[in-house]
Amino acid sequence: MAKTKAPRRPRAETPKGFRDYFGAEVTQRKAMLDQIAEVYHRYGFDPLETSAVETVEALGKFLPDVDRPNEGVFAWQESEGADGDWLALRYDLTAPLARVAAQYRNDLPSPYRRYAMGPVWRNEKPGPGRFRQFYQCDADTVGAASVAADAEICAMLADCLEAVGIARGDYVVRVNNRKVLNGVMEAAGVLDPADPERFASERGIVLRAIDKLDRLGEDGVRALLGAGRKDESGDFTKGAGLGAAQADIVLAFTEARRGTGAETAQVLRGLVGDSKIGAEGVDELEEIAALLDAQGYGPDRIIIDPSVVRGLGYYTGPVYEAELTFEILDEKGRKRQFGSVAGGGRYDDLVKRFTGQAVPATGVSIGVDRLLAALAAKGHAQKAALGPVVVTVMDRERMADYQAMAADLRRNGIRAEVYLGNPKNFGNQLKYADKRGAPVAIIQGGDEAARGVVQIKDLVLGAKIAEDATLEEWKANPAQIEAPRSEMVAAVRRILDAGK
């Protein structure tokens, strides 16, 4: 008789493109988000939490990766049949906001200012440093048509970067306007105001080409604007099919930046020619530059830069991007700039999908993981938080006494825990405390209990002494002291304060 095959055990591994976050990473992320939230709060924005799951219809199709299943979202059908709703994990925090703004439009103040922080999911091809789940941190104003709202978002973004530790001079917020770009497209002959859908494919290629200017350089972009480009691996990317004169107009647009916002706007006004939408975009950029200048946000922090092209398809006006300008070493040891950590813009048509009425909106999204990586690269990552004080167990029968010690420490605001493993091997208890990053261990055996004292072991100082202290230094700074049980909390507090 054949033996029944035992079921295969599941593999203990994260799905491809996903990762786990442990204590120090979660703590550092929360600390940074708290700093950003404080800036958002100061600007008058309120927090909002939306469901991680939305209907596919509500999310819309705005991701550029059309080669992926469901156009880049994780989606499933609620039930089989024609009536089953398709649901999806949110791919950003802006599309859910549009749904909220439409659903609660009679209850929310207008303009509505909100910020949101949380994970989003994209069904993209994973790669080094590229995950399918990542955190975003957004702030948006819905219901304000004035570009003063865009200027405010840019100022707030600069304040956020400085609040988390990115020094002035190590970042720049770059501002452009899709209306200006549309005006340039019209002047280059790839936008017909009477038929917006005409040349849609060519415009998409032009947008993607401009967005790669810093990576491919002028020659690479010119190739993509023309017949196409073959990369180093031999893969060919189809171009937009523009003639040389048309490509010149587009490239002149990307190189239009001058010393001041006003000078840049003057160059752009010449490039858009007779385009009405282009002239409107230039006017908006001039107004944004003037508003920021009046608040003291000069070109050392925020600049008008025509090379900025946001990738998502729903932006309708000003767009902005925060770029970190300091150099880091890549995986091959080459110097390169860190790059973008945040971006956003105006999306006046997004809420209109639900209501049929135009609702102006603008906002920014900060890439949380990238900003954390930037802080680490600059040496500004917060120090890993100390672990809890560990109360060791010398006598299993006296567990209540040890729990009481931990409770006393907690009541006084000190993080503490009792060792709950097998107490037989005391060395294992200290190894556990070390693995937990514990600053202090509390020890009380039968002798100490009879005398009403505890032994307090300074684990941080002990490690330092073991590493490089002389015998005389060790004697002057004993890593273990004895204290009355009644003074245990005060003694631990002194050790913790000395280590700050």
HELIX and SHEET records of a PDB file:
HELIX    1   1 GLY A   23  ARG A   42  1                                  20    
HELIX    2   2 VAL A   56  LEU A   59  1                                   4    
HELIX    3   3 PRO A   69  GLY A   72  5                                   4    
HELIX    4   4 THR A   94  GLN A  103  1                                  10    
HELIX    5   5 ALA A  148  VAL A  164  1                                  17    
HELIX    6   6 ARG A  178  ALA A  188  1                                  11    
HELIX    7   7 ALA A  200  ASP A  211  1                                  12    
HELIX    8   8 LEU A  213  LEU A  225  1                                  13    
HELIX    9   9 ALA A  244  THR A  254  1                                  11    
HELIX   10  10 GLY A  261  VAL A  272  1                                  12    
HELIX   11  11 LYS A  276  ALA A  294  1                                  19    
HELIX   12  12 LYS A  352  THR A  355  1                                   4    
HELIX   13  13 VAL A  368  ALA A  377  1                                  10    
HELIX   14  14 ARG A  396  ARG A  398  5                                   3    
HELIX   15  15 MET A  399  ARG A  411  1                                  13    
HELIX   16  16 PHE A  426  LYS A  435  1                                  10    
HELIX   17  17 GLY A  446  ARG A  451  1                                   6    
HELIX   18  18 LEU A  459  ASP A  468  1                                  10    
HELIX   19  19 LEU A  471  ALA A  476  1                                   6    
HELIX   20  20 ARG A  485  GLU A  487  5                                   3    
HELIX   21  21 MET A  488  ALA A  498  1                                  11    
SHEET    1   A 8 ASP A  46  PRO A  47  0                                        
SHEET    2   A 8 TYR A 112  TRP A 121  1                                        
SHEET    3   A 8 GLN A 133  VAL A 142 -1                                        
SHEET    4   A 8 ALA A 361  GLY A 367 -1                                        
SHEET    5   A 8 LYS A 335  ARG A 346 -1                                        
SHEET    6   A 8 PRO A 318  LEU A 329 -1                                        
SHEET    7   A 8 TYR A 171  ASN A 177 -1                                        
SHEET    8   A 8 ILE A 302  ILE A 304  1                                        
SHEET    1   B 3 VAL A  53  THR A  55  0                                        
SHEET    2   B 3 TRP A  86  LEU A  89 -1                                        
SHEET    3   B 3 ALA A  75  GLN A  77 -1                                        
SHEET    1   C 2 GLY A 228  LYS A 230  0                                        
SHEET    2   C 2 PHE A 236  LYS A 238 -1                                        
SHEET    1   D 5 ALA A 416  VAL A 418  0                                        
SHEET    2   D 5 VAL A 389  VAL A 391  1                                        
SHEET    3   D 5 VAL A 440  ILE A 443  1                                        
SHEET    4   D 5 VAL A 453  ASP A 458 -1                                        
SHEET    5   D 5 GLN A 480  PRO A 484 -1                                        
END                                                                             
